Amino acid sequence: EVQLVESGGGLVQAGGSLRLSCVASGFTFDDYAIGWFRQAPGKEREGLGCINSNDDSTFYTDSVKGRFTISHDYTKNTVYLQMNNVNPEDTAIYYCAGRYTFPVTTLTPARPFLEPNEYDYWGQGTQVTVSS
């Protein structure tokens, strides 16, 4: 059974940094992707970025490109979301999600896996609050 557990949320000042962690377990095949999403009150869940286990390719939505970075430490089964230069608009509940990707082997603009309905497994979420 695939399980995803996020941690690292909290309160951070605008302009600061925060690193979220997602411990992923239970994937039985090596072809999978982990995506990061967020949902602010009254808004739809938004895809932020994704990393593919096959080749560590990543893809980011324009709103976070250059500020957020996703990485994968396979020795710890952990995917990270490094958030830099945050602003109050980044306040939301942040989720990691997982899915198998076979036969897709790399992320491309045509197949970035940034839509919530493309994922089968979800973590419980962690709150991030950015103060101005």
Buried (B, 14 or more C-beta within 10 A) or exposed (E): EBEBBBBBBEEBEEEBEBEBBBBBEEBEEEBBBBBBBBBBEEEEBBBBBBBBBBEEBBBBBEEBEEBBBBEBEEEEEBBBBEBBEBEEEBBBBBBBBBBBBEEBEEBEEEBBBBEBEBBEBBBEBBEBBBEE
